[in-house]
């Protein structure tokens, strides 16, 4: 598959190519000036070095300072699909500000939480301190690389969402009955709901099975959701109101359950293969940007054929797939991509994953097919934070 080149100026051709790829394959490759091949190589190299060199050099005291029971802003460990001896190590950061509680406190307050329940959790800053104290040079290089990459991924994500809005033909809201041109497009419709830049960047390390001793905290990826029907490309904003959805369980920000089929060629690896490290799931994000090392290992699922296809690695491009927020927003027209990770060869695997999240207090208003009656709509509006893990 060729890559889609994006920039701030929306190209209708690139917009259609991007959405067509998401619908046909469940993913697409992106090239963007904000993420150069040099930056991609650097973030993957420093990410691997964190787990093979920097983190092991820390004392137990400093390691404990990095660990997070929330699976966010710090070090934590998944239980992989092969059981409790299958450890997947993760280091996560969010937007690097000194008062991160301001990103989510409005949502939690309006949702009726007591301040003591949420403030200690949403106030957690990125834990650079132990790294800079023990290994100033390596820690600073790791910090600067991740922060540069975080900002670059935000820029890529926003430009991707502008192109998606263009391809979907999202119309601007009408004020006081104003007449809009037939070709008017609200390119910033999705972007405006991501204004807080409140995302999650994770470096994930998959060591060979049995090579890493168990440690706490251990988080299991879980969750549940429904499938929505698809519709034509011309979409408009929904005006009917409805009750919000209930919160969905998920231990790791950005991960949830398996989803619907994709048109893909089958893989020779059965779904029950012991080499599977992260079982079939879809991302709890708007979109996800992935940089994986040359080992690869990502596979997307075709439910009709009950088989997976291995996703090839393009080392000079980002791989993008749709998340569950985008599926809900488009009422299933763009579906969240079901995928899994398995071991390839005998070496360790490292990937860097950027989960693009909407603002916690953003209202996700599922769009209707053109000419639909809002009174007959089945998809309910909800606040994004209602779908996020409440522990985050």
ABEGO torsion letter per residue (X at the ends): XBBBBBBABBBAAAAAAAAAAAAAAGBBBBBBAABBAAAAAAAAAAAAAAAAAAAAABBAAAAAAABBAAGBGEBBBBBBAAEAABBBBBBBBBBBBABAAAAAAAAAAAAGBBAAAAAAAAABBBBAAAAAAABAAAAAAAAAAAAAAAAAAAAAAAAAAAAAAAAAGBBBBBBGGBBBBAABBBAAAAAAAAAAGBBBBBBBBBBBBGABBBBOBBBBBBEBBBBBBBBBABBBBBABBBBBBBBBBBABBGBBBBBBBBBBBBBABBAABAABABBBBBBBBABBBBBBBAAEGBBBBBAAAGBBBBBBBBAABBBBBBBAAAAAAAGGABBBBBBBBBBBEABBBBBBBBBBBBBAABBBBBBBBBGBBAAABABBBBBAAAABBAAX
